[in-house]
Amino acid sequence: MGDTSETAPMIITKTTIDWFVAACIVKRMYQTGTVRHIQARCSNEGTVSMTPISLEVRNKDTLVVMWDGSRVKDMRRCPQ
């Protein structure tokens, strides 16, 4: 696993998102066009907050992520 936000995998299920130091429970999710918008309750190094997350798949294997209003480095699908 990764030690930084750039190397840590983002693990997404229907009800949770785990990434780097954040563990989130999905509270609300909807889609507009190709973007999935998520409102999640996240625990991050002892702080709990509602966090907006947006996910968009581009070019079949690239995930564009907006986390709490900031774009993070594009992610790639893990080899299977």
Distance bins in CASP14 RR format, pairs under 12 A and 6 or more apart:
PFRMAT RR
TARGET T0000
AUTHOR 0000-0000-0000
RMODE 2
METHOD distances of the structure
MODEL  1
1 7 0 0 0 0 1 0 0 0 0 0 0
1 8 1 0 0 1 0 0 0 0 0 0 0
1 9 1 0 0 1 0 0 0 0 0 0 0
1 10 0 0 0 0 0 1 0 0 0 0 0
1 11 0 0 0 0 1 0 0 0 0 0 0
1 18 0 0 0 0 0 1 0 0 0 0 0
1 19 0 0 0 0 0 1 0 0 0 0 0
1 20 0 0 0 0 1 0 0 0 0 0 0
1 21 0 0 0 0 0 1 0 0 0 0 0
1 78 0 0 0 0 0 1 0 0 0 0 0
2 8 1 0 1 0 0 0 0 0 0 0 0
2 9 1 0 0 1 0 0 0 0 0 0 0
2 10 0 0 0 0 0 1 0 0 0 0 0
2 11 0 0 0 0 0 1 0 0 0 0 0
2 19 0 0 0 0 0 1 0 0 0 0 0
2 20 1 0 0 1 0 0 0 0 0 0 0
2 21 0 0 0 0 0 1 0 0 0 0 0
3 9 0 0 0 0 0 1 0 0 0 0 0
3 20 0 0 0 0 1 0 0 0 0 0 0
3 21 0 0 0 0 0 1 0 0 0 0 0
4 19 0 0 0 0 0 1 0 0 0 0 0
4 20 1 0 0 1 0 0 0 0 0 0 0
4 21 0 0 0 0 0 1 0 0 0 0 0
4 72 0 0 0 0 0 1 0 0 0 0 0
4 73 0 0 0 0 0 1 0 0 0 0 0
5 19 1 0 0 1 0 0 0 0 0 0 0
5 20 1 0 1 0 0 0 0 0 0 0 0
5 21 0 0 0 0 1 0 0 0 0 0 0
5 22 0 0 0 0 1 0 0 0 0 0 0
5 44 0 0 0 0 0 1 0 0 0 0 0
5 65 0 0 0 0 0 1 0 0 0 0 0
5 67 0 0 0 0 1 0 0 0 0 0 0
5 70 0 0 0 0 0 1 0 0 0 0 0
5 72 1 0 0 1 0 0 0 0 0 0 0
5 73 1 0 0 1 0 0 0 0 0 0 0
5 75 0 0 0 0 0 1 0 0 0 0 0
6 19 0 0 0 0 0 1 0 0 0 0 0
6 20 0 0 0 0 1 0 0 0 0 0 0
6 65 0 0 0 0 0 1 0 0 0 0 0
6 72 0 0 0 0 1 0 0 0 0 0 0
6 73 1 0 1 0 0 0 0 0 0 0 0
6 74 0 0 0 0 0 1 0 0 0 0 0
6 75 0 0 0 0 1 0 0 0 0 0 0
6 76 0 0 0 0 0 1 0 0 0 0 0
7 19 0 0 0 0 0 1 0 0 0 0 0
7 20 0 0 0 0 1 0 0 0 0 0 0
7 73 0 0 0 0 1 0 0 0 0 0 0
7 75 0 0 0 0 0 1 0 0 0 0 0
7 76 0 0 0 0 0 1 0 0 0 0 0
8 17 0 0 0 0 0 1 0 0 0 0 0
8 18 0 0 0 0 1 0 0 0 0 0 0
8 19 1 0 0 1 0 0 0 0 0 0 0
8 20 1 0 1 0 0 0 0 0 0 0 0
8 21 0 0 0 0 1 0 0 0 0 0 0
8 22 0 0 0 0 1 0 0 0 0 0 0
8 65 0 0 0 0 0 1 0 0 0 0 0
8 72 0 0 0 0 0 1 0 0 0 0 0
8 73 0 0 0 0 0 1 0 0 0 0 0
8 75 0 0 0 0 1 0 0 0 0 0 0
8 78 0 0 0 0 0 1 0 0 0 0 0
9 17 0 0 0 0 0 1 0 0 0 0 0
9 18 0 0 0 0 1 0 0 0 0 0 0
9 19 1 0 0 1 0 0 0 0 0 0 0
9 20 0 0 0 0 1 0 0 0 0 0 0
9 63 0 0 0 0 0 1 0 0 0 0 0
9 75 0 0 0 0 1 0 0 0 0 0 0
9 76 0 0 0 0 0 1 0 0 0 0 0
9 77 0 0 0 0 0 1 0 0 0 0 0
9 78 1 0 0 1 0 0 0 0 0 0 0
9 79 0 0 0 0 0 1 0 0 0 0 0
10 16 0 0 0 0 0 1 0 0 0 0 0
10 17 1 0 0 1 0 0 0 0 0 0 0
10 18 1 0 0 1 0 0 0 0 0 0 0
10 19 1 0 1 0 0 0 0 0 0 0 0
10 20 0 0 0 0 1 0 0 0 0 0 0
10 22 0 0 0 0 1 0 0 0 0 0 0
10 23 0 0 0 0 0 1 0 0 0 0 0
10 24 0 0 0 0 0 1 0 0 0 0 0
10 38 0 0 0 0 0 1 0 0 0 0 0
10 53 0 0 0 0 1 0 0 0 0 0 0
10 55 0 0 0 0 1 0 0 0 0 0 0
10 63 1 0 0 1 0 0 0 0 0 0 0
10 64 0 0 0 0 0 1 0 0 0 0 0
10 65 1 0 0 1 0 0 0 0 0 0 0
10 67 0 0 0 0 1 0 0 0 0 0 0
10 72 0 0 0 0 1 0 0 0 0 0 0
10 73 0 0 0 0 0 1 0 0 0 0 0
10 74 0 0 0 0 0 1 0 0 0 0 0
10 75 1 0 0 1 0 0 0 0 0 0 0
10 76 0 0 0 0 0 1 0 0 0 0 0
10 77 0 0 0 0 0 1 0 0 0 0 0
10 78 0 0 0 0 1 0 0 0 0 0 0
11 17 1 0 0 1 0 0 0 0 0 0 0
11 18 1 0 1 0 0 0 0 0 0 0 0
11 19 1 0 0 1 0 0 0 0 0 0 0
11 20 0 0 0 0 0 1 0 0 0 0 0
11 22 0 0 0 0 0 1 0 0 0 0 0
11 23 0 0 0 0 1 0 0 0 0 0 0
11 24 0 0 0 0 0 1 0 0 0 0 0
11 75 0 0 0 0 0 1 0 0 0 0 0
11 78 0 0 0 0 1 0 0 0 0 0 0
12 18 0 0 0 0 1 0 0 0 0 0 0
12 19 0 0 0 0 1 0 0 0 0 0 0
12 22 0 0 0 0 0 1 0 0 0 0 0
12 24 0 0 0 0 1 0 0 0 0 0 0
12 26 0 0 0 0 1 0 0 0 0 0 0
12 29 0 0 0 0 0 1 0 0 0 0 0
12 36 0 0 0 0 1 0 0 0 0 0 0
12 38 0 0 0 0 1 0 0 0 0 0 0
12 40 0 0 0 0 0 1 0 0 0 0 0
12 53 0 0 0 0 1 0 0 0 0 0 0
12 55 1 0 0 1 0 0 0 0 0 0 0
12 57 0 0 0 0 0 1 0 0 0 0 0
12 63 0 0 0 0 1 0 0 0 0 0 0
12 65 0 0 0 0 0 1 0 0 0 0 0
12 75 0 0 0 0 0 1 0 0 0 0 0
12 77 0 0 0 0 0 1 0 0 0 0 0
12 78 0 0 0 0 0 1 0 0 0 0 0
13 23 0 0 0 0 0 1 0 0 0 0 0
13 24 0 0 0 0 0 1 0 0 0 0 0
13 25 0 0 0 0 0 1 0 0 0 0 0
13 26 0 0 0 0 1 0 0 0 0 0 0
13 29 0 0 0 0 0 1 0 0 0 0 0
13 38 0 0 0 0 0 1 0 0 0 0 0
13 40 0 0 0 0 0 1 0 0 0 0 0
14 25 0 0 0 0 0 1 0 0 0 0 0
14 26 1 0 0 1 0 0 0 0 0 0 0
14 29 0 0 0 0 1 0 0 0 0 0 0
14 36 0 0 0 0 0 1 0 0 0 0 0
14 38 0 0 0 0 0 1 0 0 0 0 0
15 23 0 0 0 0 0 1 0 0 0 0 0
15 24 0 0 0 0 1 0 0 0 0 0 0
15 25 1 0 0 1 0 0 0 0 0 0 0
15 26 1 0 1 0 0 0 0 0 0 0 0
15 27 0 0 0 0 1 0 0 0 0 0 0
15 28 0 0 0 0 0 1 0 0 0 0 0
15 29 0 0 0 0 1 0 0 0 0 0 0
15 38 0 0 0 0 0 1 0 0 0 0 0
15 40 0 0 0 0 1 0 0 0 0 0 0
15 41 0 0 0 0 0 1 0 0 0 0 0
16 22 0 0 0 0 0 1 0 0 0 0 0
16 23 1 0 0 1 0 0 0 0 0 0 0
16 24 1 0 0 1 0 0 0 0 0 0 0
16 25 1 0 1 0 0 0 0 0 0 0 0
16 26 1 0 0 1 0 0 0 0 0 0 0
16 27 0 0 0 0 0 1 0 0 0 0 0
16 29 0 0 0 0 0 1 0 0 0 0 0
16 38 0 0 0 0 0 1 0 0 0 0 0
16 40 0 0 0 0 1 0 0 0 0 0 0
16 41 0 0 0 0 0 1 0 0 0 0 0
16 42 0 0 0 0 0 1 0 0 0 0 0
16 43 0 0 0 0 0 1 0 0 0 0 0
16 53 0 0 0 0 0 1 0 0 0 0 0
17 23 0 0 0 0 1 0 0 0 0 0 0
17 24 1 0 1 0 0 0 0 0 0 0 0
17 25 0 0 0 0 1 0 0 0 0 0 0
17 26 1 0 0 1 0 0 0 0 0 0 0
17 27 0 0 0 0 0 1 0 0 0 0 0
17 29 0 0 0 0 0 1 0 0 0 0 0
17 36 0 0 0 0 0 1 0 0 0 0 0
17 38 1 0 0 1 0 0 0 0 0 0 0
17 39 0 0 0 0 0 1 0 0 0 0 0
17 40 1 0 1 0 0 0 0 0 0 0 0
17 41 0 0 0 0 0 1 0 0 0 0 0
17 42 1 0 0 1 0 0 0 0 0 0 0
17 43 0 0 0 0 0 1 0 0 0 0 0
17 44 0 0 0 0 0 1 0 0 0 0 0
17 51 0 0 0 0 1 0 0 0 0 0 0
17 52 0 0 0 0 0 1 0 0 0 0 0
17 53 1 0 0 1 0 0 0 0 0 0 0
17 54 0 0 0 0 0 1 0 0 0 0 0
17 55 0 0 0 0 1 0 0 0 0 0 0
17 63 0 0 0 0 0 1 0 0 0 0 0
17 65 0 0 0 0 0 1 0 0 0 0 0
17 67 0 0 0 0 1 0 0 0 0 0 0
18 24 1 0 0 1 0 0 0 0 0 0 0
18 25 0 0 0 0 0 1 0 0 0 0 0
18 26 0 0 0 0 0 1 0 0 0 0 0
18 40 0 0 0 0 0 1 0 0 0 0 0
18 42 0 0 0 0 1 0 0 0 0 0 0
18 43 0 0 0 0 0 1 0 0 0 0 0
18 44 0 0 0 0 0 1 0 0 0 0 0
18 53 0 0 0 0 0 1 0 0 0 0 0
19 38 0 0 0 0 0 1 0 0 0 0 0
19 40 0 0 0 0 0 1 0 0 0 0 0
19 42 0 0 0 0 1 0 0 0 0 0 0
19 43 0 0 0 0 0 1 0 0 0 0 0
19 44 0 0 0 0 1 0 0 0 0 0 0
19 51 0 0 0 0 0 1 0 0 0 0 0
19 53 0 0 0 0 1 0 0 0 0 0 0
19 55 0 0 0 0 0 1 0 0 0 0 0
19 63 0 0 0 0 0 1 0 0 0 0 0
19 65 0 0 0 0 1 0 0 0 0 0 0
19 67 1 0 0 1 0 0 0 0 0 0 0
19 68 0 0 0 0 0 1 0 0 0 0 0
19 72 0 0 0 0 1 0 0 0 0 0 0
19 73 0 0 0 0 0 1 0 0 0 0 0
19 75 0 0 0 0 1 0 0 0 0 0 0
20 42 0 0 0 0 0 1 0 0 0 0 0
20 44 0 0 0 0 1 0 0 0 0 0 0
20 45 0 0 0 0 1 0 0 0 0 0 0
20 65 0 0 0 0 0 1 0 0 0 0 0
20 67 0 0 0 0 1 0 0 0 0 0 0
20 72 0 0 0 0 1 0 0 0 0 0 0
20 73 0 0 0 0 0 1 0 0 0 0 0
20 75 0 0 0 0 0 1 0 0 0 0 0
21 42 0 0 0 0 1 0 0 0 0 0 0
21 43 0 0 0 0 1 0 0 0 0 0 0
21 44 1 0 1 0 0 0 0 0 0 0 0
21 45 1 0 1 0 0 0 0 0 0 0 0
21 46 0 0 0 0 1 0 0 0 0 0 0
21 47 0 0 0 0 0 1 0 0 0 0 0
21 67 0 0 0 0 0 1 0 0 0 0 0
22 40 0 0 0 0 1 0 0 0 0 0 0
22 41 0 0 0 0 0 1 0 0 0 0 0
22 42 1 0 1 0 0 0 0 0 0 0 0
22 43 1 0 0 1 0 0 0 0 0 0 0
22 44 1 0 1 0 0 0 0 0 0 0 0
22 45 0 0 0 0 1 0 0 0 0 0 0
22 46 0 0 0 0 0 1 0 0 0 0 0
22 47 0 0 0 0 1 0 0 0 0 0 0
22 48 0 0 0 0 0 1 0 0 0 0 0
22 49 0 0 0 0 1 0 0 0 0 0 0
22 51 1 0 0 1 0 0 0 0 0 0 0
22 53 0 0 0 0 1 0 0 0 0 0 0
22 65 0 0 0 0 0 1 0 0 0 0 0
22 67 0 0 0 0 1 0 0 0 0 0 0
22 68 0 0 0 0 1 0 0 0 0 0 0
22 72 0 0 0 0 0 1 0 0 0 0 0
23 40 0 0 0 0 1 0 0 0 0 0 0
23 41 0 0 0 0 1 0 0 0 0 0 0
23 42 1 0 0 1 0 0 0 0 0 0 0
23 43 1 0 1 0 0 0 0 0 0 0 0
23 44 1 0 0 1 0 0 0 0 0 0 0
23 45 0 0 0 0 0 1 0 0 0 0 0
23 46 0 0 0 0 0 1 0 0 0 0 0
23 47 0 0 0 0 0 1 0 0 0 0 0
23 48 0 0 0 0 1 0 0 0 0 0 0
23 51 0 0 0 0 0 1 0 0 0 0 0
24 38 0 0 0 0 1 0 0 0 0 0 0
24 39 0 0 0 0 1 0 0 0 0 0 0
24 40 1 1 0 0 0 0 0 0 0 0 0
24 41 1 0 0 1 0 0 0 0 0 0 0
24 42 1 1 0 0 0 0 0 0 0 0 0
24 43 1 0 0 1 0 0 0 0 0 0 0
24 44 0 0 0 0 1 0 0 0 0 0 0
24 48 0 0 0 0 1 0 0 0 0 0 0
24 49 0 0 0 0 1 0 0 0 0 0 0
24 50 0 0 0 0 1 0 0 0 0 0 0
24 51 1 0 0 1 0 0 0 0 0 0 0
24 52 0 0 0 0 0 1 0 0 0 0 0
24 53 1 0 0 1 0 0 0 0 0 0 0
24 67 0 0 0 0 1 0 0 0 0 0 0
24 68 0 0 0 0 0 1 0 0 0 0 0
25 38 0 0 0 0 0 1 0 0 0 0 0
25 39 0 0 0 0 0 1 0 0 0 0 0
25 40 1 0 0 1 0 0 0 0 0 0 0
25 41 1 0 1 0 0 0 0 0 0 0 0
25 42 1 0 0 1 0 0 0 0 0 0 0
25 43 0 0 0 0 1 0 0 0 0 0 0
25 48 0 0 0 0 0 1 0 0 0 0 0
25 49 0 0 0 0 0 1 0 0 0 0 0
25 50 0 0 0 0 0 1 0 0 0 0 0
25 51 0 0 0 0 0 1 0 0 0 0 0
25 53 0 0 0 0 0 1 0 0 0 0 0
26 36 0 0 0 0 0 1 0 0 0 0 0
26 37 0 0 0 0 0 1 0 0 0 0 0
26 38 1 0 1 0 0 0 0 0 0 0 0
26 39 1 0 0 1 0 0 0 0 0 0 0
26 40 1 0 1 0 0 0 0 0 0 0 0
26 41 0 0 0 0 1 0 0 0 0 0 0
26 42 0 0 0 0 0 1 0 0 0 0 0
26 50 0 0 0 0 0 1 0 0 0 0 0
26 51 0 0 0 0 0 1 0 0 0 0 0
26 52 0 0 0 0 0 1 0 0 0 0 0
26 53 0 0 0 0 1 0 0 0 0 0 0
26 55 0 0 0 0 0 1 0 0 0 0 0
27 37 0 0 0 0 0 1 0 0 0 0 0
27 38 0 0 0 0 1 0 0 0 0 0 0
27 39 1 0 1 0 0 0 0 0 0 0 0
27 40 1 0 0 1 0 0 0 0 0 0 0
27 41 1 0 1 0 0 0 0 0 0 0 0
27 42 0 0 0 0 0 1 0 0 0 0 0
27 49 0 0 0 0 0 1 0 0 0 0 0
27 50 1 0 0 1 0 0 0 0 0 0 0
27 51 0 0 0 0 1 0 0 0 0 0 0
27 52 0 0 0 0 0 1 0 0 0 0 0
27 53 0 0 0 0 0 1 0 0 0 0 0
28 36 0 0 0 0 0 1 0 0 0 0 0
28 37 0 0 0 0 1 0 0 0 0 0 0
28 38 1 0 0 1 0 0 0 0 0 0 0
28 39 1 0 1 0 0 0 0 0 0 0 0
28 40 0 0 0 0 1 0 0 0 0 0 0
28 41 0 0 0 0 0 1 0 0 0 0 0
28 50 0 0 0 0 1 0 0 0 0 0 0
28 51 0 0 0 0 0 1 0 0 0 0 0
28 52 0 0 0 0 1 0 0 0 0 0 0
28 53 0 0 0 0 0 1 0 0 0 0 0
29 35 0 0 0 0 0 1 0 0 0 0 0
29 36 1 0 0 1 0 0 0 0 0 0 0
29 37 1 0 0 1 0 0 0 0 0 0 0
29 38 1 0 1 0 0 0 0 0 0 0 0
29 39 1 0 0 1 0 0 0 0 0 0 0
29 40 0 0 0 0 1 0 0 0 0 0 0
29 52 0 0 0 0 0 1 0 0 0 0 0
29 53 0 0 0 0 1 0 0 0 0 0 0
29 54 0 0 0 0 0 1 0 0 0 0 0
29 55 0 0 0 0 1 0 0 0 0 0 0
30 36 1 0 0 1 0 0 0 0 0 0 0
30 37 1 0 1 0 0 0 0 0 0 0 0
30 38 0 0 0 0 1 0 0 0 0 0 0
30 39 0 0 0 0 1 0 0 0 0 0 0
30 52 0 0 0 0 0 1 0 0 0 0 0
30 54 0 0 0 0 0 1 0 0 0 0 0
30 55 0 0 0 0 0 1 0 0 0 0 0
31 37 1 0 0 1 0 0 0 0 0 0 0
31 38 0 0 0 0 1 0 0 0 0 0 0
31 54 0 0 0 0 0 1 0 0 0 0 0
31 55 0 0 0 0 1 0 0 0 0 0 0
31 56 0 0 0 0 1 0 0 0 0 0 0
31 57 0 0 0 0 0 1 0 0 0 0 0
32 54 0 0 0 0 1 0 0 0 0 0 0
32 55 0 0 0 0 0 1 0 0 0 0 0
32 56 0 0 0 0 0 1 0 0 0 0 0
33 54 0 0 0 0 0 1 0 0 0 0 0
33 56 0 0 0 0 1 0 0 0 0 0 0
33 57 0 0 0 0 0 1 0 0 0 0 0
34 54 0 0 0 0 0 1 0 0 0 0 0
34 55 0 0 0 0 1 0 0 0 0 0 0
34 56 1 0 1 0 0 0 0 0 0 0 0
34 57 1 0 0 1 0 0 0 0 0 0 0
34 58 0 0 0 0 1 0 0 0 0 0 0
34 59 0 0 0 0 0 1 0 0 0 0 0
34 60 0 0 0 0 0 1 0 0 0 0 0
34 62 0 0 0 0 0 1 0 0 0 0 0
34 63 0 0 0 0 0 1 0 0 0 0 0
34 64 0 0 0 0 1 0 0 0 0 0 0
35 52 0 0 0 0 0 1 0 0 0 0 0
35 53 0 0 0 0 0 1 0 0 0 0 0
35 54 1 0 1 0 0 0 0 0 0 0 0
35 55 1 0 0 1 0 0 0 0 0 0 0
35 56 1 0 1 0 0 0 0 0 0 0 0
35 57 0 0 0 0 1 0 0 0 0 0 0
35 58 0 0 0 0 0 1 0 0 0 0 0
35 63 0 0 0 0 0 1 0 0 0 0 0
35 64 0 0 0 0 1 0 0 0 0 0 0
35 65 0 0 0 0 0 1 0 0 0 0 0
35 66 0 0 0 0 1 0 0 0 0 0 0
36 52 0 0 0 0 0 1 0 0 0 0 0
36 53 0 0 0 0 1 0 0 0 0 0 0
36 54 1 0 0 1 0 0 0 0 0 0 0
36 55 1 0 1 0 0 0 0 0 0 0 0
36 56 1 0 0 1 0 0 0 0 0 0 0
36 57 0 0 0 0 1 0 0 0 0 0 0
36 63 0 0 0 0 0 1 0 0 0 0 0
36 64 0 0 0 0 0 1 0 0 0 0 0
36 65 0 0 0 0 0 1 0 0 0 0 0
36 66 0 0 0 0 0 1 0 0 0 0 0
37 51 0 0 0 0 0 1 0 0 0 0 0
37 52 1 0 0 1 0 0 0 0 0 0 0
37 53 1 0 0 1 0 0 0 0 0 0 0
37 54 1 0 1 0 0 0 0 0 0 0 0
37 55 0 0 0 0 1 0 0 0 0 0 0
37 56 0 0 0 0 1 0 0 0 0 0 0
37 65 0 0 0 0 0 1 0 0 0 0 0
37 66 0 0 0 0 1 0 0 0 0 0 0
37 69 0 0 0 0 0 1 0 0 0 0 0
38 50 0 0 0 0 0 1 0 0 0 0 0
38 51 0 0 0 0 1 0 0 0 0 0 0
38 52 1 0 0 1 0 0 0 0 0 0 0
38 53 1 0 1 0 0 0 0 0 0 0 0
38 54 1 0 0 1 0 0 0 0 0 0 0
38 55 1 0 0 1 0 0 0 0 0 0 0
38 56 0 0 0 0 0 1 0 0 0 0 0
38 65 0 0 0 0 0 1 0 0 0 0 0
38 66 0 0 0 0 1 0 0 0 0 0 0
38 67 0 0 0 0 0 1 0 0 0 0 0
38 68 0 0 0 0 0 1 0 0 0 0 0
39 49 0 0 0 0 0 1 0 0 0 0 0
39 50 1 0 0 1 0 0 0 0 0 0 0
39 51 1 0 0 1 0 0 0 0 0 0 0
39 52 1 0 1 0 0 0 0 0 0 0 0
39 53 1 0 0 1 0 0 0 0 0 0 0
39 54 0 0 0 0 0 1 0 0 0 0 0
39 68 0 0 0 0 0 1 0 0 0 0 0
40 48 0 0 0 0 0 1 0 0 0 0 0
40 49 0 0 0 0 1 0 0 0 0 0 0
40 50 1 0 0 1 0 0 0 0 0 0 0
40 51 1 0 1 0 0 0 0 0 0 0 0
40 52 1 0 0 1 0 0 0 0 0 0 0
40 53 1 0 1 0 0 0 0 0 0 0 0
40 54 0 0 0 0 0 1 0 0 0 0 0
40 55 0 0 0 0 0 1 0 0 0 0 0
40 67 0 0 0 0 1 0 0 0 0 0 0
40 68 0 0 0 0 1 0 0 0 0 0 0
41 47 0 0 0 0 0 1 0 0 0 0 0
41 48 1 0 0 1 0 0 0 0 0 0 0
41 49 1 0 0 1 0 0 0 0 0 0 0
41 50 1 0 1 0 0 0 0 0 0 0 0
41 51 1 0 0 1 0 0 0 0 0 0 0
41 52 0 0 0 0 0 1 0 0 0 0 0
41 53 0 0 0 0 0 1 0 0 0 0 0
42 48 1 0 0 1 0 0 0 0 0 0 0
42 49 1 0 0 1 0 0 0 0 0 0 0
42 50 1 0 0 1 0 0 0 0 0 0 0
42 51 1 0 1 0 0 0 0 0 0 0 0
42 52 0 0 0 0 0 1 0 0 0 0 0
42 53 0 0 0 0 1 0 0 0 0 0 0
42 67 0 0 0 0 1 0 0 0 0 0 0
42 68 0 0 0 0 1 0 0 0 0 0 0
43 49 0 0 0 0 1 0 0 0 0 0 0
43 50 0 0 0 0 0 1 0 0 0 0 0
43 51 0 0 0 0 1 0 0 0 0 0 0
44 50 0 0 0 0 0 1 0 0 0 0 0
44 51 1 0 0 1 0 0 0 0 0 0 0
44 67 0 0 0 0 0 1 0 0 0 0 0
44 68 0 0 0 0 1 0 0 0 0 0 0
47 68 0 0 0 0 0 1 0 0 0 0 0
49 67 0 0 0 0 0 1 0 0 0 0 0
49 68 0 0 0 0 1 0 0 0 0 0 0
50 68 0 0 0 0 1 0 0 0 0 0 0
51 65 0 0 0 0 0 1 0 0 0 0 0
51 66 0 0 0 0 0 1 0 0 0 0 0
51 67 1 0 0 1 0 0 0 0 0 0 0
51 68 1 0 1 0 0 0 0 0 0 0 0
51 69 0 0 0 0 1 0 0 0 0 0 0
51 70 0 0 0 0 0 1 0 0 0 0 0
52 65 0 0 0 0 0 1 0 0 0 0 0
52 66 1 0 0 1 0 0 0 0 0 0 0
52 67 0 0 0 0 1 0 0 0 0 0 0
52 68 1 0 0 1 0 0 0 0 0 0 0
52 69 1 0 0 1 0 0 0 0 0 0 0
52 70 0 0 0 0 0 1 0 0 0 0 0
53 63 0 0 0 0 0 1 0 0 0 0 0
53 64 0 0 0 0 0 1 0 0 0 0 0
53 65 1 0 0 1 0 0 0 0 0 0 0
53 66 1 0 0 1 0 0 0 0 0 0 0
53 67 1 0 1 0 0 0 0 0 0 0 0
53 68 1 0 0 1 0 0 0 0 0 0 0
53 69 0 0 0 0 1 0 0 0 0 0 0
53 70 0 0 0 0 0 1 0 0 0 0 0
53 71 0 0 0 0 0 1 0 0 0 0 0
53 72 0 0 0 0 1 0 0 0 0 0 0
54 63 0 0 0 0 0 1 0 0 0 0 0
54 64 1 0 0 1 0 0 0 0 0 0 0
54 65 1 0 0 1 0 0 0 0 0 0 0
54 66 1 1 0 0 0 0 0 0 0 0 0
54 67 0 0 0 0 1 0 0 0 0 0 0
54 68 0 0 0 0 0 1 0 0 0 0 0
54 69 0 0 0 0 1 0 0 0 0 0 0
54 70 0 0 0 0 0 1 0 0 0 0 0
54 71 0 0 0 0 1 0 0 0 0 0 0
54 72 0 0 0 0 0 1 0 0 0 0 0
55 62 0 0 0 0 0 1 0 0 0 0 0
55 63 1 0 0 1 0 0 0 0 0 0 0
55 64 1 0 0 1 0 0 0 0 0 0 0
55 65 1 0 1 0 0 0 0 0 0 0 0
55 66 0 0 0 0 1 0 0 0 0 0 0
55 67 0 0 0 0 1 0 0 0 0 0 0
55 71 0 0 0 0 0 1 0 0 0 0 0
55 72 0 0 0 0 0 1 0 0 0 0 0
55 74 0 0 0 0 0 1 0 0 0 0 0
55 75 0 0 0 0 1 0 0 0 0 0 0
56 62 0 0 0 0 1 0 0 0 0 0 0
56 63 1 0 0 1 0 0 0 0 0 0 0
56 64 1 0 1 0 0 0 0 0 0 0 0
56 65 0 0 0 0 1 0 0 0 0 0 0
56 66 0 0 0 0 1 0 0 0 0 0 0
56 71 0 0 0 0 0 1 0 0 0 0 0
56 74 0 0 0 0 1 0 0 0 0 0 0
56 75 0 0 0 0 0 1 0 0 0 0 0
57 63 1 0 1 0 0 0 0 0 0 0 0
57 64 1 0 0 1 0 0 0 0 0 0 0
57 65 0 0 0 0 0 1 0 0 0 0 0
57 74 0 0 0 0 0 1 0 0 0 0 0
57 75 0 0 0 0 0 1 0 0 0 0 0
57 76 0 0 0 0 0 1 0 0 0 0 0
57 77 0 0 0 0 1 0 0 0 0 0 0
58 64 1 0 1 0 0 0 0 0 0 0 0
58 65 0 0 0 0 0 1 0 0 0 0 0
58 74 1 0 0 1 0 0 0 0 0 0 0
58 75 0 0 0 0 0 1 0 0 0 0 0
58 76 0 0 0 0 0 1 0 0 0 0 0
58 77 0 0 0 0 0 1 0 0 0 0 0
59 74 0 0 0 0 1 0 0 0 0 0 0
59 76 0 0 0 0 1 0 0 0 0 0 0
59 77 0 0 0 0 0 1 0 0 0 0 0
60 76 0 0 0 0 0 1 0 0 0 0 0
60 77 0 0 0 0 1 0 0 0 0 0 0
61 74 0 0 0 0 0 1 0 0 0 0 0
61 75 0 0 0 0 1 0 0 0 0 0 0
61 76 1 0 1 0 0 0 0 0 0 0 0
61 77 1 0 1 0 0 0 0 0 0 0 0
61 78 0 0 0 0 1 0 0 0 0 0 0
61 79 0 0 0 0 1 0 0 0 0 0 0
61 80 0 0 0 0 0 1 0 0 0 0 0
62 73 0 0 0 0 0 1 0 0 0 0 0
62 74 1 0 1 0 0 0 0 0 0 0 0
62 75 1 0 0 1 0 0 0 0 0 0 0
62 76 1 0 0 1 0 0 0 0 0 0 0
62 77 0 0 0 0 1 0 0 0 0 0 0
63 71 0 0 0 0 0 1 0 0 0 0 0
63 72 0 0 0 0 1 0 0 0 0 0 0
63 73 0 0 0 0 0 1 0 0 0 0 0
63 74 1 0 0 1 0 0 0 0 0 0 0
63 75 1 0 1 0 0 0 0 0 0 0 0
63 76 1 0 0 1 0 0 0 0 0 0 0
63 77 1 0 0 1 0 0 0 0 0 0 0
63 78 0 0 0 0 0 1 0 0 0 0 0
64 71 1 0 0 1 0 0 0 0 0 0 0
64 72 0 0 0 0 1 0 0 0 0 0 0
64 73 0 0 0 0 1 0 0 0 0 0 0
64 74 1 0 1 0 0 0 0 0 0 0 0
64 75 0 0 0 0 1 0 0 0 0 0 0
64 76 0 0 0 0 0 1 0 0 0 0 0
65 71 1 0 0 1 0 0 0 0 0 0 0
65 72 1 0 1 0 0 0 0 0 0 0 0
65 73 0 0 0 0 1 0 0 0 0 0 0
65 74 1 0 0 1 0 0 0 0 0 0 0
65 75 1 0 0 1 0 0 0 0 0 0 0
65 76 0 0 0 0 0 1 0 0 0 0 0
66 72 1 0 0 1 0 0 0 0 0 0 0
66 73 0 0 0 0 0 1 0 0 0 0 0
66 74 0 0 0 0 0 1 0 0 0 0 0
66 75 0 0 0 0 0 1 0 0 0 0 0
67 73 0 0 0 0 0 1 0 0 0 0 0
67 75 0 0 0 0 0 1 0 0 0 0 0
END
